[in-house]
Amino acid sequence: MLKFWDLVSYFEDSALADNIRENDLLFPLIESVHVLSICLVVGSILAVDLRLLGLASINRPLSRVSNGILPLTWSAFAIAVASGGLLFISNATKYLANGYFVAKILLICAAGLNMAIFHAIGATDMPKWENEKTLPRRVQLAGGLSILLWVSVVTCGRWIGFTMEVR
């Protein structure tokens, strides 16, 4: 079985990673797709989180807001993961040595955990309160934490570019 660093080296030394790293247009193109998809992810999540906080779409049930937006969120997230993976393999060892990259990945995991906890605990009785303008405190807390986490993800992502040493 390959060890983690062997797997990282395997992908970083691949022809695909070489092409991304060496081509003058490929890396910026993939990076542009990644940034646009992250904008869609964070923007769509923000729309739902603002509803959770009672700051937007207060006259619409939460399920209507989230059902209309979540397909876009998940599609954009899949594109962000794919494009981010391609960027990652181009300089995997350098990314893993970058504290902002590691923080970004951990923050994405924390945002996913926040969402999972919200759906498992906070939203179990959603039909009772989803039409209310002011939602329960636990729901507002999940929305506020989500905004904080995703803004932190974007901030760390932006700082990766300023702190990366590429070969």
DSSP file (Angstrom, degrees, kcal/mol; ACC not computed):
  #  RESIDUE AA STRUCTURE BP1 BP2  ACC     N-H-->O    O-->H-N    N-H-->O    O-->H-N    TCO  KAPPA ALPHA  PHI   PSI    X-CA   Y-CA   Z-CA
    1    1 A M              0   0    0      0, 0.0     2,-0.2     0, 0.0     0, 0.0   0.000 360.0 360.0 360.0 136.9    0.0    0.0    0.0
    2    2 A L        -     0   0    0      1,-0.1     2,-0.1     2,-0.1     3,-0.0  -0.472 360.0-127.1 -72.9 140.3    1.3    3.4   -0.9
    3    3 A K     >  -     0   0    0     -2,-0.2     4,-2.2     1,-0.1     3,-0.3  -0.436  30.5-102.0 -78.6 163.2    2.0    5.8    1.9
    4    4 A F  H  > S+     0   0    0      1,-0.2     4,-2.4     2,-0.2     5,-0.2   0.908 121.8  46.4 -53.6 -49.1    0.4    9.3    1.8
    5    5 A W  H  > S+     0   0    0      1,-0.2     4,-2.5     2,-0.2    -1,-0.2   0.813 109.4  55.1 -69.5 -28.9    3.6   11.1    0.6
    6    6 A D  H  > S+     0   0    0     -3,-0.3     4,-2.3     2,-0.2    -1,-0.2   0.903 109.6  47.7 -66.0 -40.4    4.2    8.4   -2.0
    7    7 A L  H  X S+     0   0    0     -4,-2.2     4,-2.1     2,-0.2    -2,-0.2   0.914 111.6  50.0 -65.7 -43.6    0.6    9.1   -3.3
    8    8 A V  H  X S+     0   0    0     -4,-2.4     4,-2.5     1,-0.2    -2,-0.2   0.933 112.7  47.0 -59.9 -46.8    1.2   12.8   -3.2
    9    9 A S  H  X S+     0   0    0     -4,-2.5     4,-2.3     1,-0.2    -2,-0.2   0.880 107.7  57.3 -63.4 -38.8    4.5   12.4   -5.2
   10   10 A Y  H  < S+     0   0    0     -4,-2.3    -1,-0.2     1,-0.2    -2,-0.2   0.942 113.0  38.8 -57.8 -49.2    2.8   10.1   -7.7
   11   11 A F  H >< S+     0   0    0     -4,-2.1     3,-1.2     1,-0.2     6,-0.4   0.896 115.3  52.2 -70.1 -39.5    0.2   12.7   -8.6
   12   12 A E  H 3< S+     0   0    0     -4,-2.5    -1,-0.2     1,-0.3    -2,-0.2   0.821 111.7  47.2 -67.0 -29.9    2.7   15.6   -8.5
   13   13 A D  T 3< S+     0   0    0     -4,-2.3    -1,-0.3    -5,-0.2    -2,-0.2   0.361  90.3 115.4 -91.6   5.0    5.1   13.8  -10.8
   14   14 A S  S <> S-     0   0    0     -3,-1.2     4,-2.2    -4,-0.2     5,-0.1  -0.264  78.6-115.2 -73.7 161.9    2.4   12.8  -13.3
   15   15 A A  H  > S+     0   0    0      1,-0.2     4,-2.5     2,-0.2     5,-0.2   0.871 116.8  55.5 -63.5 -37.6    2.2   14.1  -16.8
   16   16 A L  H  > S+     0   0    0      2,-0.2     4,-2.4     1,-0.2    -1,-0.2   0.937 108.4  46.8 -61.2 -46.8   -1.0   15.9  -16.1
   17   17 A A  H  > S+     0   0    0     -6,-0.4     4,-2.7     1,-0.2    -2,-0.2   0.900 111.6  51.9 -62.5 -40.7    0.6   17.8  -13.2
   18   18 A D  H  X S+     0   0    0     -4,-2.2     4,-2.8     2,-0.2     5,-0.3   0.920 109.8  49.4 -60.5 -44.1    3.6   18.7  -15.4
   19   19 A N  H  X S+     0   0    0     -4,-2.5     4,-2.0     2,-0.2     7,-0.2   0.911 113.2  45.9 -62.5 -43.1    1.3   20.0  -18.1
   20   20 A I  H  < S+     0   0    0     -4,-2.4     7,-0.6     1,-0.2    -2,-0.2   0.926 117.4  44.3 -64.8 -44.0   -0.7   22.2  -15.6
   21   21 A R  H  < S+     0   0    0     -4,-2.7    -2,-0.2    -5,-0.2    -1,-0.2   0.871 121.5  36.7 -68.8 -39.2    2.5   23.4  -14.0
   22   22 A E  H  < S+     0   0    0     -4,-2.8     2,-0.3    -5,-0.2    -2,-0.2   0.697  93.3  93.1 -93.2 -21.8    4.5   24.1  -17.2
   23   23 A N     X  -     0   0    0     -4,-2.0     4,-0.9    -5,-0.3    -4,-0.0  -0.596  65.9-146.2 -79.8 131.2    1.7   25.4  -19.5
   24   24 A D  T  4 S+     0   0    0     -2,-0.3    -1,-0.1     1,-0.2    -4,-0.0   0.731  96.6  31.5 -68.2 -22.6    1.4   29.2  -19.5
   25   25 A L  T  > S+     0   0    0      2,-0.1     4,-2.1     3,-0.1    -1,-0.2   0.735 105.7  68.2-105.8 -28.2   -2.4   29.1  -20.0
   26   26 A L  H  > S+     0   0    0     -7,-0.2     4,-2.7     2,-0.2     5,-0.3   0.932  99.6  46.8 -66.1 -49.4   -3.5   25.9  -18.3
   27   27 A F  H  X S+     0   0    0     -4,-0.9     4,-2.8    -7,-0.6     5,-0.2   0.950 115.2  45.8 -59.9 -50.3   -2.9   26.8  -14.6
   28   28 A P  H  > S+     0   0    0      0, 0.0     4,-2.2     0, 0.0    -1,-0.2   0.868 113.0  51.6 -62.7 -33.3   -4.5   30.3  -14.9
   29   29 A L  H  X S+     0   0    0     -4,-2.1     4,-2.1     2,-0.2    -2,-0.2   0.946 113.1  43.4 -65.6 -47.7   -7.5   28.8  -16.8
   30   30 A I  H  X S+     0   0    0     -4,-2.7     4,-2.4     1,-0.2    -1,-0.2   0.900 113.4  52.6 -64.5 -40.3   -8.1   26.1  -14.1
   31   31 A E  H  X S+     0   0    0     -4,-2.8     4,-2.7    -5,-0.3    -1,-0.2   0.888 107.7  51.6 -62.9 -39.2   -7.6   28.7  -11.4
   32   32 A S  H  X S+     0   0    0     -4,-2.2     4,-2.5     2,-0.2    -1,-0.2   0.913 110.4  47.9 -63.9 -43.2  -10.2   31.0  -13.0
   33   33 A V  H  X S+     0   0    0     -4,-2.1     4,-2.4     2,-0.2    -2,-0.2   0.908 112.2  51.1 -62.3 -41.4  -12.7   28.1  -13.1
   34   34 A H  H  X S+     0   0    0     -4,-2.4     4,-2.4     2,-0.2    -2,-0.2   0.934 111.3  46.3 -62.2 -47.5  -11.9   27.3   -9.4
   35   35 A V  H  X S+     0   0    0     -4,-2.7     4,-2.3     1,-0.2    -2,-0.2   0.917 113.4  49.0 -63.8 -43.9  -12.4   30.9   -8.3
   36   36 A L  H  X S+     0   0    0     -4,-2.5     4,-1.9     1,-0.2    -1,-0.2   0.908 112.3  48.1 -62.7 -41.5  -15.7   31.3  -10.2
   37   37 A S  H  X S+     0   0    0     -4,-2.4     4,-2.4     2,-0.2    -1,-0.2   0.885 110.3  51.5 -68.3 -37.0  -17.0   28.0   -8.8
   38   38 A I  H  X S+     0   0    0     -4,-2.4     4,-3.1     2,-0.2     5,-0.3   0.895 107.0  54.6 -64.6 -38.8  -16.0   29.0   -5.3
   39   39 A C  H  X S+     0   0    0     -4,-2.3     4,-2.5     1,-0.2     5,-0.2   0.913 110.3  46.2 -59.5 -42.1  -17.9   32.3   -5.8
   40   40 A L  H  X S+     0   0    0     -4,-1.9     4,-2.2     2,-0.2     5,-0.2   0.901 113.8  48.8 -67.1 -40.7  -21.0   30.3   -6.8
   41   41 A V  H  X S+     0   0    0     -4,-2.4     4,-2.3     2,-0.2     5,-0.2   0.974 117.6  38.8 -61.7 -54.9  -20.6   28.0   -3.8
   42   42 A V  H  X S+     0   0    0     -4,-3.1     4,-2.6     1,-0.2    -2,-0.2   0.900 116.5  51.3 -67.4 -40.6  -20.1   30.8   -1.2
   43   43 A G  H  X S+     0   0    0     -4,-2.5     4,-1.6    -5,-0.3    -1,-0.2   0.908 112.7  44.9 -62.8 -42.2  -22.7   33.1   -2.8
   44   44 A S  H  X S+     0   0    0     -4,-2.2     4,-1.4    -5,-0.2    -1,-0.2   0.883 114.2  48.7 -71.6 -37.1  -25.3   30.4   -2.9
   45   45 A I  H  X S+     0   0    0     -4,-2.3     4,-3.0    -5,-0.2     5,-0.2   0.899 108.0  56.1 -65.8 -39.5  -24.6   29.3    0.7
   46   46 A L  H  X S+     0   0    0     -4,-2.6     4,-2.7     1,-0.2     5,-0.2   0.882 102.5  55.6 -59.9 -38.9  -24.6   32.9    1.8
   47   47 A A  H  X S+     0   0    0     -4,-1.6     4,-1.2     2,-0.2    -1,-0.2   0.911 112.4  41.9 -61.2 -42.2  -28.2   33.3    0.4
   48   48 A V  H  X S+     0   0    0     -4,-1.4     4,-2.2     2,-0.2    -2,-0.2   0.916 114.1  51.8 -70.3 -43.1  -29.4   30.3    2.5
   49   49 A D  H  X S+     0   0    0     -4,-3.0     4,-2.0     1,-0.2    -2,-0.2   0.875 106.2  53.9 -63.5 -37.4  -27.4   31.5    5.6
   50   50 A L  H  <>S+     0   0    0     -4,-2.7     5,-3.0     1,-0.2     6,-0.9   0.855 108.3  50.6 -65.5 -33.0  -28.9   35.0    5.4
   51   51 A R  H ><5S+     0   0    0     -4,-1.2     3,-0.9     4,-0.2    -2,-0.2   0.902 107.8  53.0 -67.3 -40.6  -32.3   33.4    5.4
   52   52 A L  H 3<5S+     0   0    0     -4,-2.2    83,-0.4     1,-0.3    -2,-0.2   0.872 110.6  47.5 -61.0 -35.9  -31.3   31.3    8.5
   53   53 A L  T 3<5S-     0   0    0     -4,-2.0    -1,-0.3    -5,-0.2    -2,-0.2   0.578 115.2-118.2 -80.6  -9.7  -30.3   34.6   10.2
   54   54 A G  T < 5S+     0   0    0     -3,-0.9    -3,-0.2    -4,-0.5    -2,-0.1   0.762  84.4 113.4  78.4  25.9  -33.6   36.3    9.2
   55   55 A L  S   <S+     0   0    0     -5,-3.0     2,-0.3     1,-0.2    -4,-0.2   0.512  74.7  26.2-106.7  -8.5  -31.8   38.9    7.1
   56   56 A A  S    S+     0   0    0     -6,-0.9    -2,-0.2    -8,-0.1    -1,-0.2  -0.992 117.3  11.2-152.7 152.8  -33.0   37.9    3.6
   57   57 A S    >   +     0   0    0     -2,-0.3     3,-1.8     1,-0.1     8,-0.1   0.815  67.6 157.9  50.9  37.3  -35.9   36.2    1.9
   58   58 A I  T 3   +     0   0    0      1,-0.3    -1,-0.1    -4,-0.1     4,-0.1   0.673  66.7  58.4 -69.3 -15.1  -37.9   36.3    5.2
   59   59 A N  T 3  S+     0   0    0      2,-0.1    -1,-0.3    74,-0.0    -2,-0.1   0.376  96.7  76.2 -93.0   5.2  -41.2   35.9    3.4
   60   60 A R  S <  S-     0   0    0     -3,-1.8     5,-0.0    72,-0.1     0, 0.0  -0.933  89.7-108.7-116.1 139.4  -40.1   32.6    1.8
   61   61 A P     >  -     0   0    0      0, 0.0     4,-2.0     0, 0.0     3,-0.4  -0.329  27.9-121.2 -61.1 146.0  -40.0   29.3    3.6
   62   62 A L  H  > S+     0   0    0     68,-1.3     4,-3.0     1,-0.2     5,-0.3   0.883 112.1  56.4 -56.7 -40.6  -36.5   28.0    4.3
   63   63 A S  H  > S+     0   0    0      1,-0.2     4,-2.6     2,-0.2    -1,-0.2   0.876 106.6  49.8 -62.5 -36.5  -37.1   24.8    2.3
   64   64 A R  H  > S+     0   0    0     -3,-0.4     4,-1.4     2,-0.2    -1,-0.2   0.914 113.2  46.4 -67.4 -42.4  -38.1   26.9   -0.8
   65   65 A V  H  X S+     0   0    0     -4,-2.0     4,-1.2     2,-0.2    -2,-0.2   0.959 118.3  40.8 -63.1 -51.3  -35.0   29.0   -0.5
   66   66 A S  H  X S+     0   0    0     -4,-3.0     4,-3.1     1,-0.2     3,-0.2   0.887 112.4  53.6 -70.3 -38.4  -32.7   26.1    0.0
   67   67 A N  H  < S+     0   0    0     -4,-2.6    -1,-0.2    -5,-0.3    -2,-0.2   0.827 110.7  48.7 -65.3 -30.0  -34.3   23.8   -2.6
   68   68 A G  H  < S+     0   0    0     -4,-1.4    -1,-0.2    -5,-0.2     4,-0.2   0.772 122.3  32.1 -77.3 -26.0  -34.0   26.5   -5.2
   69   69 A I  H >X S+     0   0    0     -4,-1.2     4,-2.0    -3,-0.2     3,-0.8   0.798  99.2  75.6-102.7 -34.9  -30.3   27.1   -4.5
   70   70 A L  H 3X S+     0   0    0     -4,-3.1     4,-2.8     1,-0.3     5,-0.3   0.798  89.3  58.6 -58.9 -34.3  -28.7   23.8   -3.3
   71   71 A P  H 3> S+     0   0    0      0, 0.0     4,-2.0     0, 0.0    -1,-0.3   0.924 110.3  45.3 -60.0 -39.5  -28.5   22.2   -6.8
   72   72 A L  H <> S+     0   0    0     -3,-0.8     4,-2.8    -4,-0.2     5,-0.3   0.921 112.1  52.6 -64.2 -44.1  -26.4   25.1   -7.9
   73   73 A T  H  X S+     0   0    0     -4,-2.0     4,-2.5     1,-0.2    -1,-0.2   0.940 112.0  43.8 -57.9 -49.9  -24.3   24.9   -4.7
   74   74 A W  H  X S+     0   0    0     -4,-2.8     4,-2.1     2,-0.2    -1,-0.2   0.875 114.2  49.8 -68.1 -37.4  -23.6   21.2   -5.1
   75   75 A S  H  X S+     0   0    0     -4,-2.0     4,-1.9    -5,-0.3    -1,-0.2   0.941 114.0  45.0 -64.5 -46.6  -22.8   21.5   -8.8
   76   76 A A  H  X S+     0   0    0     -4,-2.8     4,-2.5     1,-0.2    -2,-0.2   0.874 111.0  54.4 -65.3 -36.6  -20.4   24.4   -8.2
   77   77 A F  H  X S+     0   0    0     -4,-2.5     4,-2.6    -5,-0.3    -1,-0.2   0.906 106.5  51.4 -63.7 -41.1  -18.9   22.6   -5.3
   78   78 A A  H  X S+     0   0    0     -4,-2.1     4,-2.3     1,-0.2    -1,-0.2   0.905 112.0  46.6 -61.9 -41.3  -18.1   19.6   -7.5
   79   79 A I  H  X S+     0   0    0     -4,-1.9     4,-2.8     2,-0.2     5,-0.3   0.892 111.6  51.7 -67.4 -39.4  -16.4   21.9  -10.1
   80   80 A A  H  X S+     0   0    0     -4,-2.5     4,-2.5     2,-0.2    -2,-0.2   0.901 111.1  47.2 -63.8 -41.0  -14.5   23.6   -7.3
   81   81 A V  H  X S+     0   0    0     -4,-2.6     4,-2.4     2,-0.2    -2,-0.2   0.926 114.5  46.5 -66.5 -44.0  -13.3   20.3   -5.9
   82   82 A A  H  X S+     0   0    0     -4,-2.3     4,-1.8     2,-0.2    -2,-0.2   0.943 117.5  41.6 -64.3 -47.9  -12.2   19.0   -9.4
   83   83 A S  H  X S+     0   0    0     -4,-2.8     4,-2.2     1,-0.2    -2,-0.2   0.894 114.9  51.9 -68.7 -38.3  -10.5   22.2  -10.4
   84   84 A G  H  X S+     0   0    0     -4,-2.5     4,-2.7    -5,-0.3    -1,-0.2   0.882 107.4  53.3 -63.4 -38.2   -8.9   22.5   -6.9
   85   85 A G  H  X S+     0   0    0     -4,-2.4     4,-2.3     2,-0.2    -1,-0.2   0.896 108.6  49.4 -62.8 -40.4   -7.6   19.0   -7.2
   86   86 A L  H  X S+     0   0    0     -4,-1.8     4,-0.9     2,-0.2    -2,-0.2   0.906 112.6  47.0 -65.7 -41.4   -6.0   19.8  -10.5
   87   87 A L  H >X S+     0   0    0     -4,-2.2     4,-0.6     1,-0.2     3,-0.5   0.916 111.1  54.0 -63.6 -42.0   -4.4   22.9   -9.0
   88   88 A F  H >< S+     0   0    0     -4,-2.7     3,-1.4     1,-0.2     7,-0.3   0.919 104.3  52.0 -59.7 -47.1   -3.3   20.9   -6.0
   89   89 A I  H >< S+     0   0    0     -4,-2.3     3,-0.6     1,-0.3    -1,-0.2   0.751  96.1  70.6 -66.6 -20.3   -1.5   18.1   -8.0
   90   90 A S  H << S+     0   0    0     -4,-0.9    -1,-0.3    -3,-0.5    -2,-0.2   0.800 127.7   0.9 -66.5 -26.2    0.5   20.8   -9.9
   91   91 A N  T <X S+     0   0    0     -3,-1.4     4,-2.4    -4,-0.6     3,-0.4  -0.235  81.4 157.6-153.1  52.6    2.5   21.5   -6.7
   92   92 A A  H <> S+     0   0    0     -3,-0.6     4,-2.6     1,-0.3     5,-0.2   0.865  73.3  49.0 -55.6 -46.8    1.1   19.2   -4.1
   93   93 A T  H  > S+     0   0    0      1,-0.2     4,-1.0     2,-0.2    -1,-0.3   0.876 112.7  48.8 -65.4 -35.2    4.1   19.1   -1.7
   94   94 A K  H  4 S+     0   0    0     -3,-0.4     4,-0.4     2,-0.2    -1,-0.2   0.897 111.5  49.7 -69.2 -40.0    4.3   22.9   -1.7
   95   95 A Y  H >< S+     0   0    0     -4,-2.4     3,-1.5    -7,-0.3     7,-0.3   0.928 108.8  51.9 -63.7 -43.7    0.5   23.2   -1.0
   96   96 A L  H 3< S+     0   0    0     -4,-2.6    -1,-0.2     1,-0.3    -2,-0.2   0.745 108.4  52.2 -66.7 -21.9    0.7   20.8    1.9
   97   97 A A  T 3< S+     0   0    0     -4,-1.0     2,-0.6    -3,-0.2    -1,-0.3   0.501  90.5  94.9 -87.7  -5.3    3.6   22.8    3.4
   98   98 A N    <>  -     0   0    0     -3,-1.5     4,-2.2    -4,-0.4     3,-0.3  -0.785  65.2-153.6 -93.5 118.6    1.5   26.0    3.1
   99   99 A G  H  > S+     0   0    0     -2,-0.6     4,-2.6     1,-0.2     5,-0.2   0.830  94.7  54.9 -60.0 -34.5   -0.4   26.8    6.4
  100  100 A Y  H  > S+     0   0    0      2,-0.2     4,-2.3     1,-0.2    -1,-0.2   0.874 107.8  49.5 -68.9 -36.0   -3.1   28.7    4.5
  101  101 A F  H  > S+     0   0    0     -3,-0.3     4,-2.3    -6,-0.2    -2,-0.2   0.945 112.7  46.5 -65.1 -47.8   -3.8   25.7    2.3
  102  102 A V  H  X S+     0   0    0     -4,-2.2     4,-2.4    -7,-0.3    -2,-0.2   0.917 113.3  49.6 -60.7 -43.2   -4.0   23.4    5.3
  103  103 A A  H  X S+     0   0    0     -4,-2.6     4,-2.7     1,-0.2    -1,-0.2   0.903 108.6  53.6 -62.0 -41.1   -6.3   25.9    7.1
  104  104 A K  H  X S+     0   0    0     -4,-2.3     4,-2.2     2,-0.2    -2,-0.2   0.927 110.1  46.3 -59.8 -45.9   -8.5   26.1    4.0
  105  105 A I  H  X S+     0   0    0     -4,-2.3     4,-2.1     2,-0.2    -1,-0.2   0.919 113.9  48.2 -64.1 -43.5   -9.0   22.4    3.9
  106  106 A L  H  X S+     0   0    0     -4,-2.4     4,-2.3     1,-0.2    -2,-0.2   0.885 111.2  51.0 -64.9 -38.2   -9.7   22.2    7.6
  107  107 A L  H  X S+     0   0    0     -4,-2.7     4,-2.4     2,-0.2    -1,-0.2   0.873 107.8  52.1 -67.6 -37.1  -12.2   25.1    7.4
  108  108 A I  H  X S+     0   0    0     -4,-2.2     4,-2.2     2,-0.2    -2,-0.2   0.914 110.6  48.8 -63.4 -41.7  -14.0   23.4    4.5
  109  109 A C  H  X S+     0   0    0     -4,-2.1     4,-2.3     2,-0.2    -2,-0.2   0.906 110.8  50.4 -62.9 -41.3  -14.3   20.2    6.7
  110  110 A A  H  X S+     0   0    0     -4,-2.3     4,-2.6     2,-0.2    -2,-0.2   0.888 109.4  51.0 -64.0 -39.3  -15.6   22.4    9.6
  111  111 A A  H  X S+     0   0    0     -4,-2.4     4,-2.2     2,-0.2    -1,-0.2   0.897 110.7  49.0 -64.8 -40.0  -18.2   24.0    7.3
  112  112 A G  H  X S+     0   0    0     -4,-2.2     4,-2.5     2,-0.2    -2,-0.2   0.895 111.2  49.3 -64.4 -40.2  -19.3   20.5    6.2
  113  113 A L  H  X S+     0   0    0     -4,-2.3     4,-2.8     2,-0.2     5,-0.2   0.904 109.1  52.5 -65.4 -41.7  -19.5   19.4    9.8
  114  114 A N  H  X S+     0   0    0     -4,-2.6     4,-2.4     1,-0.2    -2,-0.2   0.918 111.5  46.9 -58.1 -44.3  -21.6   22.5   10.7
  115  115 A M  H  X S+     0   0    0     -4,-2.2     4,-2.5     2,-0.2    -2,-0.2   0.916 112.3  49.6 -64.7 -43.6  -23.9   21.6    7.8
  116  116 A A  H  X S+     0   0    0     -4,-2.5     4,-2.3     1,-0.2    -2,-0.2   0.913 112.3  47.2 -63.7 -42.5  -24.2   18.0    8.9
  117  117 A I  H  X>S+     0   0    0     -4,-2.8     4,-2.8     2,-0.2     5,-1.1   0.906 110.7  53.0 -65.4 -40.9  -24.9   18.9   12.5
  118  118 A F  I  <>S+     0   0    0     -4,-2.4     5,-2.5    -5,-0.2     6,-0.2   0.939 113.6  42.2 -58.9 -46.9  -27.5   21.5   11.4
  119  119 A H  I  <5S+     0   0    0     -4,-2.5    -1,-0.2     3,-0.2    -2,-0.2   0.849 118.6  45.4 -70.7 -33.0  -29.3   18.9    9.3
  120  120 A A  I  <5S+     0   0    0     -4,-2.3    -2,-0.2    -5,-0.2    -1,-0.2   0.838 136.6   4.2 -78.4 -33.3  -29.0   16.1   11.9
  121  121 A I  I ><5S+     0   0    0     -4,-2.8     3,-0.8    -5,-0.2     4,-0.3   0.772 128.7  46.7-118.1 -52.3  -30.0   18.3   14.9
  122  122 A G  I 3 <S+     0   0    0     -5,-1.1     3,-0.3     1,-0.2    -3,-0.2   0.785 115.7  41.1 -72.2 -29.4  -31.1   21.8   14.0
  123  123 A A  T > <S+     0   0    0     -5,-2.5     3,-1.6    -6,-0.2    -1,-0.2   0.281  80.0 103.2-105.1  11.4  -33.4   21.1   11.1
  124  124 A T  T <  S+     0   0    0     -3,-0.8    -1,-0.2     1,-0.3    -2,-0.1   0.828  93.1  34.7 -65.1 -29.8  -35.2   18.0   12.5
  125  125 A D  T >> S+     0   0    0     -3,-0.3     3,-1.7    -4,-0.3     4,-0.7  -0.046  79.2 132.5-111.4  31.5  -38.3   20.1   13.3
  126  126 A M  H X>  +     0   0    0     -3,-1.6     4,-2.5     1,-0.3     3,-1.1   0.834  61.7  65.3 -55.4 -39.8  -38.0   22.5   10.3
  127  127 A P  H 34 S+     0   0    0      0, 0.0    -1,-0.3     0, 0.0     4,-0.2   0.798  99.1  56.7 -56.6 -25.0  -41.7   22.2    9.3
  128  128 A K  H <4 S+     0   0    0     -3,-1.7    -2,-0.2     1,-0.1     3,-0.0   0.831 125.3  14.7 -72.9 -32.5  -42.6   23.9   12.6
  129  129 A W  H X< S+     0   0    0     -3,-1.1     3,-1.7    -4,-0.7    -1,-0.1   0.477  91.4 100.2-124.8  -3.5  -40.5   27.0   12.1
  130  130 A E  T 3< S+     0   0    0     -4,-2.5   -68,-1.3     1,-0.3    -2,-0.1   0.721  86.2  51.5 -65.0 -20.6  -39.4   27.3    8.5
  131  131 A N  T 3  S+     0   0    0     -4,-0.2    -1,-0.3   -70,-0.2     2,-0.1   0.535  87.9 105.3 -90.7  -7.1  -42.1   29.9    7.6
  132  132 A E    <   -     0   0    0     -3,-1.7     3,-0.1     1,-0.1   -70,-0.1  -0.409  69.4-138.9 -73.3 148.6  -41.3   32.2   10.6
  133  133 A K  S    S+     0   0    0      1,-0.2     2,-0.6    -2,-0.1    -1,-0.1   0.890  97.2  45.7 -72.8 -40.1  -39.4   35.4    9.9
  134  134 A T  S    S-     0   0    0    -79,-0.0    -1,-0.2   -76,-0.0   -81,-0.1  -0.926  84.5-155.3-106.6 119.3  -37.2   34.9   13.0
  135  135 A L        -     0   0    0     -2,-0.6     5,-0.1   -83,-0.4    -5,-0.1  -0.460  33.1 -74.0 -91.7 163.9  -35.9   31.3   13.2
  136  136 A P    >>  -     0   0    0      0, 0.0     4,-2.2     0, 0.0     3,-0.7  -0.125  44.9-111.4 -55.9 152.7  -34.7   29.5   16.4
  137  137 A R  H 3> S+     0   0    0      1,-0.3     4,-2.9     2,-0.2     5,-0.2   0.865 116.8  55.5 -54.0 -42.6  -31.4   30.5   17.9
  138  138 A R  H 3> S+     0   0    0      1,-0.2     4,-1.8     2,-0.2    -1,-0.3   0.850 108.9  48.7 -62.7 -33.1  -29.7   27.2   17.0
  139  139 A V  H <> S+     0   0    0     -3,-0.7     4,-2.1     2,-0.2    -1,-0.2   0.909 111.8  48.1 -71.9 -43.9  -30.7   27.7   13.4
  140  140 A Q  H  X S+     0   0    0     -4,-2.2     4,-2.8     1,-0.2    -2,-0.2   0.895 110.0  53.4 -62.4 -40.2  -29.3   31.3   13.4
  141  141 A L  H  X S+     0   0    0     -4,-2.9     4,-2.7     1,-0.2     5,-0.2   0.912 107.9  50.0 -61.4 -43.6  -26.1   30.1   15.1
  142  142 A A  H  X S+     0   0    0     -4,-1.8     4,-2.1     2,-0.2    -1,-0.2   0.904 112.9  47.3 -62.3 -41.4  -25.6   27.5   12.3
  143  143 A G  H  X S+     0   0    0     -4,-2.1     4,-2.2     2,-0.2    -2,-0.2   0.919 113.6  46.7 -66.3 -44.5  -26.1   30.2    9.7
  144  144 A G  H  X S+     0   0    0     -4,-2.8     4,-2.3     2,-0.2    -2,-0.2   0.906 113.3  48.6 -64.4 -42.2  -23.8   32.6   11.3
  145  145 A L  H  X S+     0   0    0     -4,-2.7     4,-2.7    -5,-0.2    -1,-0.2   0.892 109.1  54.0 -64.5 -39.3  -21.1   30.0   11.8
  146  146 A S  H  X S+     0   0    0     -4,-2.1     4,-2.7    -5,-0.2     5,-0.3   0.930 108.6  48.4 -60.3 -46.1  -21.5   28.9    8.2
  147  147 A I  H  X S+     0   0    0     -4,-2.2     4,-2.5     1,-0.2     5,-0.3   0.938 112.5  49.0 -60.0 -46.5  -20.9   32.5    7.0
  148  148 A L  H  X S+     0   0    0     -4,-2.3     4,-1.9     1,-0.2    -2,-0.2   0.917 113.1  47.1 -59.3 -44.6  -17.8   32.8    9.3
  149  149 A L  H  X S+     0   0    0     -4,-2.7     4,-2.2     2,-0.2    -2,-0.2   0.928 113.7  46.1 -65.2 -45.5  -16.4   29.5    8.1
  150  150 A W  H  X S+     0   0    0     -4,-2.7     4,-2.2     2,-0.2    -2,-0.2   0.863 111.3  51.3 -70.3 -35.1  -16.9   30.2    4.3
  151  151 A V  H  X S+     0   0    0     -4,-2.5     4,-2.4    -5,-0.3    -1,-0.2   0.895 111.3  49.8 -64.6 -38.0  -15.5   33.7    4.6
  152  152 A S  H  X S+     0   0    0     -4,-1.9     4,-2.7    -5,-0.3     5,-0.2   0.876 107.7  53.6 -66.4 -38.0  -12.5   32.2    6.3
  153  153 A V  H  X S+     0   0    0     -4,-2.2     4,-2.7     2,-0.2    -2,-0.2   0.945 111.5  45.3 -59.1 -48.7  -12.2   29.6    3.5
  154  154 A V  H  X S+     0   0    0     -4,-2.2     4,-2.3     2,-0.2    -2,-0.2   0.909 112.7  51.1 -63.5 -42.6  -12.1   32.3    0.9
  155  155 A T  H  X S+     0   0    0     -4,-2.4     4,-2.0     2,-0.2    -2,-0.2   0.938 112.7  44.8 -61.5 -48.0   -9.6   34.4    2.9
  156  156 A C  H  X S+     0   0    0     -4,-2.7     4,-1.4     1,-0.2    -1,-0.2   0.914 111.7  54.0 -62.8 -41.9   -7.2   31.5    3.4
  157  157 A G  H  X S+     0   0    0     -4,-2.7     4,-0.8    -5,-0.2     3,-0.3   0.896 108.6  49.0 -58.8 -40.7   -7.6   30.6   -0.3
  158  158 A R  H  X S+     0   0    0     -4,-2.3     4,-0.6     1,-0.2     3,-0.5   0.890 109.0  52.4 -66.6 -38.9   -6.7   34.1   -1.3
  159  159 A W  H  X S+     0   0    0     -4,-2.0     4,-1.2     1,-0.2     3,-0.3   0.704  93.2  73.4 -73.2 -18.7   -3.6   34.0    0.9
  160  160 A I  H >X S+     0   0    0     -4,-1.4     4,-1.3    -3,-0.3     3,-0.8   0.943  95.6  51.7 -57.1 -45.9   -2.4   30.8   -0.6
  161  161 A G  H 3< S+     0   0    0     -4,-0.8    -1,-0.2    -3,-0.5    -2,-0.2   0.787 110.1  48.5 -63.2 -28.3   -1.4   32.7   -3.7
  162  162 A F  H 3< S+     0   0    0     -4,-0.6    -1,-0.2    -3,-0.3    -2,-0.2   0.670 118.9  37.4 -84.4 -16.6    0.6   35.3   -1.7
  163  163 A T  H << S+     0   0    0     -4,-1.2     2,-0.3    -3,-0.8    -2,-0.2   0.427  88.2 109.8-117.1  -0.3    2.5   32.7    0.4
  164  164 A M     <  -     0   0    0     -4,-1.3     2,-0.7    -5,-0.1   -69,-0.1  -0.597  50.6-155.8 -81.7 135.6    3.2   29.9   -2.1
  165  165 A E        -     0   0    0     -2,-0.3     2,-0.3   -71,-0.1    -3,-0.0  -0.950  18.6-162.6-105.2 112.8    6.7   29.3   -3.3
  166  166 A V              0   0    0     -2,-0.7   -75,-0.1     1,-0.1    -2,-0.0  -0.652 360.0 360.0 -97.3 153.3    6.4   27.5   -6.7
  167  167 A R              0   0    0     -2,-0.3    -1,-0.1     0, 0.0   -76,-0.0   0.487 360.0 360.0 -82.4 360.0    9.2   25.6   -8.3
